[in-house]
Structures are given as structure tokens and as C-alpha cells.
């Protein structure tokens, strides 16, 4: 993947990976704990976790015999910044729509 934003968006495009990410947002956990709610093998969940790691959304530590995974606290910063640019666009569009609706309501009351 050429850039990290594309990697993050691509990783989160998969519903299983979004579910894994949502679980990890609640707190650090192990692969076996992550796999419990899914009807798939540990290696399959591990593959999803590795995609999230390569995208920079998740990191893994080391504690005794386990490697607990956690959400990278700054993981969504780049995605949020990208989305904020479009939130400004939509905000302006809604302001123009609101002004248009107010004008047409007034014209309707005035009989134009």
C-alpha cells in the first residue's frame, strides 16, 4: 500500500477488522480473547490483526507468553484529519441548503 491513509481505510473496509478494532478500542487483549466472538480460526483472526498492524491501527506488546494487542492511540488521527476536510464541505452545503429552504418558505408565505 502506497500511503498509510490508504492502508488504514483499506484495513477498516472489512467488517471483521472493524469488529476487531472496536473490541481493541475497549482495551488491550490477546489473540485468543479477540477470536472468541468470531466463527473463524485463530490463524484467520491473526491475519486480520496483522492487516490492522501493518496499517498502523494496532500494535502488539509482549507479556510473558502472550502478545496482547491494543489500538494505537494516534491511529485514527490521520483518518479524522482527512474526514474533517469533507466535514467542512458538508457543513457549507447544509448551510446553503438551510438558506435555500428558508428563502423558499418565505417566498411561499409571500405568495411568490
C-alpha positions as YAML, in Angstrom:
chain: A
units: angstrom
residues:
- id: 1
  name: UNK
  ca: [0.00, 0.00, 0.00]
- id: 2
  name: UNK
  ca: [1.48, 3.29, -1.06]
- id: 3
  name: UNK
  ca: [0.41, 5.51, 1.82]
- id: 4
  name: UNK
  ca: [-0.68, 4.95, 5.41]
- id: 5
  name: UNK
  ca: [-4.08, 6.66, 4.97]
- id: 6
  name: UNK
  ca: [-4.98, 4.25, 2.15]
- id: 7
  name: UNK
  ca: [-3.76, 1.32, 4.25]
- id: 8
  name: UNK
  ca: [-5.90, 2.41, 7.21]
- id: 9
  name: UNK
  ca: [-9.02, 2.95, 5.12]
- id: 10
  name: UNK
  ca: [-8.49, -0.35, 3.33]
- id: 11
  name: UNK
  ca: [-7.98, -2.21, 6.62]
- id: 12
  name: UNK
  ca: [-11.16, -0.76, 8.10]
- id: 13
  name: UNK
  ca: [-13.18, -1.55, 4.96]
- id: 14
  name: UNK
  ca: [-13.54, -5.13, 6.20]
- id: 15
  name: UNK
  ca: [-16.34, -5.66, 8.78]
- id: 16
  name: UNK
  ca: [-14.39, -8.31, 10.71]
- id: 17
  name: UNK
  ca: [-11.42, -5.97, 11.07]
- id: 18
  name: UNK
  ca: [-13.75, -3.15, 12.18]
- id: 19
  name: UNK
  ca: [-15.19, -5.50, 14.83]
- id: 20
  name: UNK
  ca: [-11.67, -6.43, 15.98]
- id: 21
  name: UNK
  ca: [-10.70, -2.75, 16.08]
- id: 22
  name: UNK
  ca: [-13.87, -1.90, 18.06]
- id: 23
  name: UNK
  ca: [-13.05, -4.63, 20.58]
- id: 24
  name: UNK
  ca: [-9.49, -3.39, 20.93]
- id: 25
  name: UNK
  ca: [-10.75, 0.15, 21.46]
- id: 26
  name: UNK
  ca: [-12.22, -1.14, 24.74]
- id: 27
  name: UNK
  ca: [-8.80, -2.25, 25.93]
- id: 28
  name: UNK
  ca: [-5.74, -4.39, 25.34]
- id: 29
  name: UNK
  ca: [-6.44, -8.09, 24.76]
- id: 30
  name: UNK
  ca: [-4.87, -11.30, 23.50]
- id: 31
  name: UNK
  ca: [-5.48, -13.02, 20.18]
- id: 32
  name: UNK
  ca: [-7.43, -15.87, 21.80]
- id: 33
  name: UNK
  ca: [-9.73, -13.38, 23.56]
- id: 34
  name: UNK
  ca: [-10.19, -11.49, 20.31]
- id: 35
  name: UNK
  ca: [-11.10, -14.66, 18.44]
- id: 36
  name: UNK
  ca: [-13.87, -15.79, 20.84]
- id: 37
  name: UNK
  ca: [-16.82, -13.92, 19.28]
- id: 38
  name: UNK
  ca: [-15.84, -14.86, 15.72]
- id: 39
  name: UNK
  ca: [-16.71, -18.05, 13.92]
- id: 40
  name: UNK
  ca: [-13.23, -18.45, 12.48]
- id: 41
  name: UNK
  ca: [-9.90, -19.98, 13.34]
- id: 42
  name: UNK
  ca: [-7.16, -18.29, 15.36]
- id: 43
  name: UNK
  ca: [-4.93, -18.05, 12.26]
- id: 44
  name: UNK
  ca: [-7.74, -16.30, 10.39]
- id: 45
  name: UNK
  ca: [-8.20, -13.76, 13.19]
- id: 46
  name: UNK
  ca: [-4.42, -13.37, 13.34]
- id: 47
  name: UNK
  ca: [-4.36, -12.49, 9.63]
- id: 48
  name: UNK
  ca: [-6.95, -9.77, 10.20]
- id: 49
  name: UNK
  ca: [-4.95, -8.47, 13.16]
- id: 50
  name: UNK
  ca: [-1.78, -8.34, 11.05]
- id: 51
  name: UNK
  ca: [-3.57, -6.23, 8.43]
- id: 52
  name: UNK
  ca: [-4.56, -3.78, 11.19]
- id: 53
  name: UNK
  ca: [-0.96, -3.77, 12.47]
- id: 54
  name: UNK
  ca: [0.52, -3.08, 9.01]
- id: 55
  name: UNK
  ca: [-1.95, -0.21, 8.62]
- id: 56
  name: UNK
  ca: [-0.67, 1.32, 11.86]
- id: 57
  name: UNK
  ca: [-4.03, 0.98, 13.60]
- id: 58
  name: UNK
  ca: [-2.98, -1.65, 16.14]
- id: 59
  name: UNK
  ca: [0.23, -2.54, 17.92]
- id: 60
  name: UNK
  ca: [1.21, -5.61, 19.89]
- id: 61
  name: UNK
  ca: [3.25, -5.87, 23.05]
- id: 62
  name: UNK
  ca: [4.81, -8.75, 24.87]
- id: 63
  name: UNK
  ca: [3.70, -10.03, 28.26]
- id: 64
  name: UNK
  ca: [5.06, -13.41, 29.38]
- id: 65
  name: UNK
  ca: [3.92, -15.89, 26.73]
- id: 66
  name: UNK
  ca: [1.33, -13.60, 25.12]
- id: 67
  name: UNK
  ca: [1.43, -10.68, 22.73]
- id: 68
  name: UNK
  ca: [-1.59, -8.55, 23.68]
- id: 69
  name: UNK
  ca: [-2.89, -6.19, 21.01]
- id: 70
  name: UNK
  ca: [-4.02, -2.63, 21.54]
- id: 71
  name: UNK
  ca: [-5.30, 0.26, 19.47]
- id: 72
  name: UNK
  ca: [-2.63, 2.77, 18.58]
- id: 73
  name: UNK
  ca: [-3.87, 5.92, 20.33]
- id: 74
  name: UNK
  ca: [-2.98, 8.14, 17.37]
- id: 75
  name: UNK
  ca: [-4.27, 5.58, 14.88]
- id: 76
  name: UNK
  ca: [-7.30, 7.44, 13.70]
- id: 77
  name: UNK
  ca: [-5.72, 10.92, 13.75]
- id: 78
  name: UNK
  ca: [-4.84, 10.83, 10.05]
- id: 79
  name: UNK
  ca: [-8.30, 9.50, 9.10]
- id: 80
  name: UNK
  ca: [-10.03, 12.11, 11.28]
- id: 81
  name: UNK
  ca: [-7.98, 14.92, 9.69]
- id: 82
  name: UNK
  ca: [-8.89, 13.67, 6.22]
- id: 83
  name: UNK
  ca: [-12.58, 13.45, 7.13]
- id: 84
  name: UNK
  ca: [-12.54, 16.93, 8.73]
- id: 85
  name: UNK
  ca: [-11.79, 18.45, 5.33]
- id: 86
  name: UNK
  ca: [-15.00, 16.94, 3.98]
- id: 87
  name: UNK
  ca: [-16.97, 17.79, 7.11]
- id: 88
  name: UNK
  ca: [-16.25, 21.45, 6.33]
- id: 89
  name: UNK
  ca: [-17.52, 20.85, 2.78]
- id: 90
  name: UNK
  ca: [-20.74, 19.24, 4.02]
- id: 91
  name: UNK
  ca: [-21.20, 21.92, 6.66]
- id: 92
  name: UNK
  ca: [-21.13, 24.59, 3.95]
- id: 93
  name: UNK
  ca: [-23.54, 22.58, 1.80]
- id: 94
  name: UNK
  ca: [-26.00, 22.24, 4.68]
- id: 95
  name: UNK
  ca: [-25.75, 25.98, 5.39]
- id: 96
  name: UNK
  ca: [-26.61, 26.74, 1.73]
- id: 97
  name: UNK
  ca: [-29.49, 24.21, 1.80]
- id: 98
  name: UNK
  ca: [-30.82, 25.78, 5.01]
- id: 99
  name: UNK
  ca: [-30.69, 29.26, 3.43]
- id: 100
  name: UNK
  ca: [-32.44, 27.95, 0.29]
- id: 101
  name: UNK
  ca: [-35.22, 26.30, 2.32]
- id: 102
  name: UNK
  ca: [-35.72, 29.44, 4.43]
- id: 103
  name: UNK
  ca: [-35.93, 31.56, 1.25]
- id: 104
  name: UNK
  ca: [-38.45, 29.23, -0.45]
- id: 105
  name: UNK
  ca: [-40.57, 29.07, 2.74]
- id: 106
  name: UNK
  ca: [-40.64, 32.87, 2.88]
- id: 107
  name: UNK
  ca: [-41.49, 33.11, -0.83]
- id: 108
  name: UNK
  ca: [-44.31, 30.56, -0.29]
- id: 109
  name: UNK
  ca: [-45.76, 32.63, 2.55]
- id: 110
  name: UNK
  ca: [-45.47, 35.82, 0.49]
- id: 111
  name: UNK
  ca: [-47.27, 34.16, -2.45]
- id: 112
  name: UNK
  ca: [-44.45, 34.48, -4.98]
...
